């Protein structure tokens, strides 16, 4: 669950958009200040850019201008690895001063060593990318020891009084029993809430064979999210969770989480690269939105269930009608554990995942200085 003040801010913002008659409005700004990273995950394509692109960065002024232009109350800062940006503390402080709810995404390899550069605030959450328990996470990020370093960062941030959330991306071959044990570990570490989503088909990713299709995604998430423990806290919309489990059907809302990077405003979303706009209004006005989403027939959208397009749809449904509001209110007031005998049988019979030997794309490094050197910063 998110803090009440944040939920109220987002609710009043969305209601204002509805009352103003705006059909397309942003919910979260995906602010990418750099593509440089200290990991080389097989399922990600960011670091596949040439060296001159990886060295480029948005300035704090660029970031603030994009946030003001977009107007959304929430800002997610992915990357690359944001902690490699030398002015990230200044960027975060500026957004907090503007009372934006910031989710600074990080693989947490540098988190423990850079915590002193940030101040705890209700407006700031470190969103730590953890793809599962130790073996699965290290395999996913192609770095042995990555899980242990990340968990050290999580515990240090929690102990220092920061809000800490997590982001788990699941690919084909994920073990739902291991994922559920992963949730237990995160809650025990003091994580505020968790987000989980199927791996997206990122065009530049070196590994194109392990992205989940819709049928496999629904089967996997039915096993994971049914019969859930009351101790688990998620920071995703409950109707988006039901969408993942195959209980609801939402079309993509690609403008719900627009992306701004060194290239400008990305069309139509951060997964597809169909051009860029110079301003947010130009993005809204010139993107042919009817060409995206499952119903459009676009083959690149056929299997997508990613949160950036579909959680925004769940939120829009929430505030789109009295029925949507009442359904959602009931979910929050009386959260379900989704008892499901079939899902439990599925979970108990799920074959244990096995991995090939971990491919160490980059040599293991432990110190901040070494990580900076590997990144080319």
TADA-V525148 format. One record per residue. N is the residue number from 1. RES is the residue in one letter. PHI is phi in degrees with one decimal (* if undefined). NEAR is the number of other ideal C-beta (glycine too) atoms within 12 Angstrom. Layout:
{{N & RES & PHI & NEAR} {N & RES & PHI & NEAR}}
This chain:
{{1 & X & * & 20} {2 & X & -89.6 & 31} {3 & X & -57.5 & 21} {4 & X & -59.5 & 12} {5 & X & -62.5 & 17} {6 & X & -70.3 & 30} {7 & X & -60.9 & 25} {8 & X & -66.3 & 16} {9 & X & -60.7 & 23} {10 & X & -66.7 & 31} {11 & X & -61.6 & 25} {12 & X & -67.8 & 16} {13 & X & -63.0 & 29} {14 & X & -64.5 & 34} {15 & X & -61.4 & 20} {16 & X & -62.0 & 18} {17 & X & -64.4 & 27} {18 & X & -66.5 & 23} {19 & X & -65.8 & 12} {20 & X & -79.7 & 13} {21 & X & 77.3 & 9} {22 & X & -80.2 & 20} {23 & X & -76.5 & 14} {24 & X & -117.9 & 25} {25 & X & -146.1 & 32} {26 & X & -82.3 & 40} {27 & X & -105.6 & 41} {28 & X & -135.4 & 45} {29 & X & -87.2 & 44} {30 & X & -91.8 & 40} {31 & X & -99.2 & 49} {32 & X & -106.4 & 40} {33 & X & -77.2 & 43} {34 & X & -165.0 & 38} {35 & X & -105.0 & 35} {36 & X & -63.9 & 38} {37 & X & -147.2 & 40} {38 & X & -104.0 & 45} {39 & X & -126.5 & 43} {40 & X & -131.7 & 31} {41 & X & -68.0 & 37} {42 & X & -67.2 & 32} {43 & X & -93.4 & 37} {44 & X & -121.2 & 39} {45 & X & -113.5 & 27} {46 & X & -59.8 & 37} {47 & X & -81.4 & 34} {48 & X & -80.1 & 25} {49 & X & -68.1 & 25} {50 & X & -66.6 & 13} {51 & X & -57.1 & 13} {52 & X & -68.4 & 12} {53 & X & -74.6 & 22} {54 & X & -66.9 & 26} {55 & X & -85.0 & 20} {56 & X & -76.6 & 23} {57 & X & -144.7 & 32} {58 & X & -79.1 & 33} {59 & X & -81.6 & 20} {60 & X & -55.0 & 26} {61 & X & -62.8 & 16} {62 & X & -59.5 & 27} {63 & X & -65.4 & 38} {64 & X & -64.6 & 28} {65 & X & -64.2 & 24} {66 & X & -64.3 & 40} {67 & X & -64.1 & 38} {68 & X & -65.3 & 21} {69 & X & -66.1 & 25} {70 & X & -77.0 & 37} {71 & X & 86.0 & 26} {72 & X & -73.6 & 36} {73 & X & -78.8 & 33} {74 & X & -121.1 & 40} {75 & X & -130.5 & 43} {76 & X & -103.0 & 43} {77 & X & -113.1 & 44} {78 & X & -89.1 & 38} {79 & X & -163.7 & 41} {80 & X & 42.9 & 41} {81 & X & -111.1 & 45} {82 & X & -56.5 & 48} {83 & X & -70.1 & 45} {84 & X & -83.4 & 36} {85 & X & -78.2 & 40} {86 & X & -63.0 & 22} {87 & X & -107.6 & 24} {88 & X & -60.5 & 38} {89 & X & -58.5 & 24} {90 & X & -67.9 & 22} {91 & X & -63.7 & 38} {92 & X & -62.8 & 40} {93 & X & -60.9 & 23} {94 & X & -66.4 & 30} {95 & X & -71.2 & 38} {96 & X & -62.8 & 27} {97 & X & -62.2 & 18} {98 & X & -85.7 & 27} {99 & X & 60.3 & 20} {100 & X & -94.0 & 38} {101 & X & -83.0 & 37} {102 & X & -106.4 & 43} {103 & X & -110.4 & 40} {104 & X & -89.0 & 48} {105 & X & -74.5 & 39} {106 & X & -155.4 & 47} {107 & X & -81.7 & 45} {108 & X & 69.9 & 45} {109 & X & -66.5 & 43} {110 & X & -110.2 & 43} {111 & X & -62.3 & 41} {112 & X & -58.9 & 33} {113 & X & -80.3 & 24} {114 & X & -114.4 & 32} {115 & X & -57.4 & 30} {116 & X & -65.3 & 16} {117 & X & -84.7 & 26} {118 & X & -123.0 & 35} {119 & X & -118.3 & 19} {120 & X & -58.3 & 20} {121 & X & -159.0 & 26} {122 & X & -66.2 & 23} {123 & X & -87.4 & 30} {124 & X & -119.5 & 40} {125 & X & -129.9 & 41} {126 & X & -81.6 & 46} {127 & X & -99.4 & 43} {128 & X & -89.1 & 47} {129 & X & -82.6 & 44} {130 & X & -133.3 & 44} {131 & X & -91.8 & 44} {132 & X & 141.0 & 41} {133 & X & -66.8 & 30} {134 & X & -46.8 & 26} {135 & X & -62.8 & 27} {136 & X & -69.1 & 32} {137 & X & -62.8 & 42} {138 & X & -61.7 & 31} {139 & X & -66.1 & 34} {140 & X & -66.3 & 44} {141 & X & -95.7 & 41} {142 & X & 59.6 & 33} {143 & X & -147.3 & 35} {144 & X & -68.8 & 25} {145 & X & 89.7 & 24} {146 & X & -62.6 & 41} {147 & X & -63.1 & 36} {148 & X & -64.8 & 24} {149 & X & -65.1 & 36} {150 & X & -63.3 & 46} {151 & X & -67.3 & 34} {152 & X & -61.2 & 24} {153 & X & -64.1 & 36} {154 & X & -59.2 & 41} {155 & X & -65.5 & 26} {156 & X & -65.3 & 27} {157 & X & -66.9 & 38} {158 & X & -61.9 & 30} {159 & X & -64.3 & 17} {160 & X & -84.0 & 24} {161 & X & 93.0 & 18} {162 & X & -84.8 & 38} {163 & X & -71.9 & 34} {164 & X & -131.3 & 43} {165 & X & -120.1 & 42} {166 & X & -131.6 & 47} {167 & X & -131.3 & 39} {168 & X & -115.7 & 46} {169 & X & -107.0 & 40} {170 & X & -109.4 & 42} {171 & X & -114.7 & 38} {172 & X & -58.8 & 25} {173 & X & 100.5 & 29} {174 & X & -63.6 & 41} {175 & X & -99.2 & 28} {176 & X & -61.0 & 39} {177 & X & -65.5 & 26} {178 & X & -68.0 & 33} {179 & X & -62.8 & 39} {180 & X & -65.5 & 35} {181 & X & -66.2 & 22} {182 & X & -60.3 & 35} {183 & X & -59.5 & 32} {184 & X & -60.3 & 20} {185 & X & -63.7 & 30} {186 & X & -67.3 & 40} {187 & X & -63.6 & 26} {188 & X & -65.9 & 17} {189 & X & -81.2 & 28} {190 & X & 93.8 & 25} {191 & X & -63.1 & 38} {192 & X & -66.7 & 32} {193 & X & -164.5 & 31} {194 & X & -126.1 & 42} {195 & X & -122.0 & 39} {196 & X & -135.9 & 42} {197 & X & -154.0 & 40} {198 & X & -70.9 & 42} {199 & X & -62.8 & 38} {200 & X & -96.4 & 34} {201 & X & -82.4 & 33} {202 & X & -85.6 & 31} {203 & X & -60.7 & 20} {204 & X & -89.6 & 24} {205 & X & -63.7 & 26} {206 & X & -62.6 & 20} {207 & X & -98.2 & 27} {208 & X & -105.3 & 18} {209 & X & -99.6 & 15} {210 & X & -114.5 & 29} {211 & X & -76.7 & 33} {212 & X & -80.2 & 29} {213 & X & -84.1 & 21} {214 & X & -64.0 & 26} {215 & X & -63.0 & 16} {216 & X & -68.4 & 25} {217 & X & -62.0 & 36} {218 & X & -64.4 & 28} {219 & X & -64.5 & 28} {220 & X & -63.9 & 39} {221 & X & -74.3 & 41} {222 & X & -62.4 & 31} {223 & X & -67.6 & 35} {224 & X & -77.0 & 41} {225 & X & -95.2 & 43} {226 & X & -78.4 & 31} {227 & X & 52.1 & 26} {228 & X & -79.1 & 33} {229 & X & -81.1 & 22} {230 & X & -66.1 & 14} {231 & X & -75.8 & 18} {232 & X & -75.5 & 34} {233 & X & -118.4 & 27} {234 & X & -115.3 & 40} {235 & X & -106.5 & 37} {236 & X & -103.0 & 36} {237 & X & -63.7 & 41} {238 & X & -59.1 & 35} {239 & X & -75.8 & 36} {240 & X & -69.2 & 40} {241 & X & -60.3 & 38} {242 & X & -67.3 & 33} {243 & X & -62.1 & 38} {244 & X & -62.1 & 41} {245 & X & -82.4 & 35} {246 & X & 85.3 & 26} {247 & X & -90.3 & 24} {248 & X & -140.3 & 27} {249 & X & -126.1 & 22} {250 & X & -122.7 & 35} {251 & X & -82.5 & 25} {252 & X & -69.6 & 39} {253 & X & -117.2 & 37} {254 & X & -64.2 & 41} {255 & X & -83.8 & 41} {256 & X & -69.3 & 45} {257 & X & -134.2 & 39} {258 & X & -68.3 & 46} {259 & X & -114.6 & 44} {260 & X & -119.8 & 40} {261 & X & -139.0 & 34} {262 & X & -62.0 & 30} {263 & X & -90.2 & 24} {264 & X & 115.3 & 25} {265 & X & -86.7 & 37} {266 & X & -83.9 & 33} {267 & X & -100.5 & 32} {268 & X & -89.4 & 38} {269 & X & -154.7 & 41} {270 & X & -75.7 & 40} {271 & X & -88.7 & 38} {272 & X & -117.6 & 32} {273 & X & -118.7 & 22} {274 & X & -110.8 & 26} {275 & X & 108.3 & 19} {276 & X & -138.3 & 25} {277 & X & -116.0 & 27} {278 & X & -79.9 & 19} {279 & X & -132.0 & 19} {280 & X & -66.1 & 32} {281 & X & -63.5 & 18} {282 & X & -64.3 & 18} {283 & X & -58.3 & 33} {284 & X & -64.4 & 26} {285 & X & -81.5 & 16} {286 & X & -107.1 & 20} {287 & X & -77.3 & 27} {288 & X & -85.9 & 18} {289 & X & -60.1 & 28} {290 & X & -66.3 & 16} {291 & X & -89.3 & 20} {292 & X & -129.4 & 29} {293 & X & 101.4 & 31} {294 & X & -59.5 & 26} {295 & X & -71.9 & 16} {296 & X & -72.4 & 20} {297 & X & 87.6 & 12} {298 & X & -65.6 & 24} {299 & X & -62.8 & 13} {300 & X & -72.4 & 27} {301 & X & -101.8 & 30} {302 & X & -59.6 & 19} {303 & X & -106.1 & 24} {304 & X & -76.5 & 40} {305 & X & -133.2 & 45} {306 & X & -67.0 & 44} {307 & X & -64.0 & 46} {308 & X & -61.7 & 41} {309 & X & -98.0 & 41} {310 & X & -101.8 & 40} {311 & X & -68.9 & 38} {312 & X & -61.5 & 42} {313 & X & -66.2 & 35} {314 & X & -64.3 & 37} {315 & X & -65.2 & 41} {316 & X & -64.0 & 35} {317 & X & -63.1 & 33} {318 & X & -52.6 & 34} {319 & X & -104.8 & 32} {320 & X & -85.2 & 24} {321 & X & -160.7 & 13} {322 & X & -63.1 & 12} {323 & X & -60.8 & 14} {324 & X & -60.5 & 24} {325 & X & -66.0 & 22} {326 & X & -68.1 & 16} {327 & X & -60.9 & 25} {328 & X & -68.9 & 31} {329 & X & -58.3 & 19} {330 & X & -64.0 & 16} {331 & X & -63.4 & 27} {332 & X & -76.7 & 21} {333 & X & -74.7 & 12} {334 & X & -130.1 & 11} {335 & X & -59.8 & 22} {336 & X & -92.8 & 22} {337 & X & -93.9 & 18} {338 & X & 54.7 & 29} {339 & X & -60.7 & 14} {340 & X & -154.5 & 23} {341 & X & -64.8 & 13} {342 & X & -63.9 & 18} {343 & X & -65.7 & 29} {344 & X & -66.1 & 22} {345 & X & -63.2 & 14} {346 & X & -60.6 & 24} {347 & X & -64.5 & 29} {348 & X & -68.1 & 16} {349 & X & -97.4 & 14} {350 & X & -66.3 & 23} {351 & X & -66.4 & 15} {352 & X & -65.5 & 16} {353 & X & -71.0 & 24} {354 & X & -127.4 & 12} {355 & X & -118.5 & 24} {356 & X & -69.6 & 13} {357 & X & -54.6 & 11} {358 & X & -61.7 & 23} {359 & X & -90.8 & 19} {360 & X & -87.6 & 19} {361 & X & -67.9 & 27} {362 & X & -127.6 & 27} {363 & X & -66.2 & 17} {364 & X & -64.0 & 23} {365 & X & -133.5 & 23} {366 & X & -125.5 & 21} {367 & X & -93.6 & 17} {368 & X & -60.5 & 26} {369 & X & -61.9 & 15} {370 & X & -67.2 & 19} {371 & X & -64.7 & 34} {372 & X & -61.5 & 23} {373 & X & -65.8 & 15} {374 & X & -62.1 & 28} {375 & X & -74.2 & 35} {376 & X & 84.7 & 24} {377 & X & -79.3 & 26}}
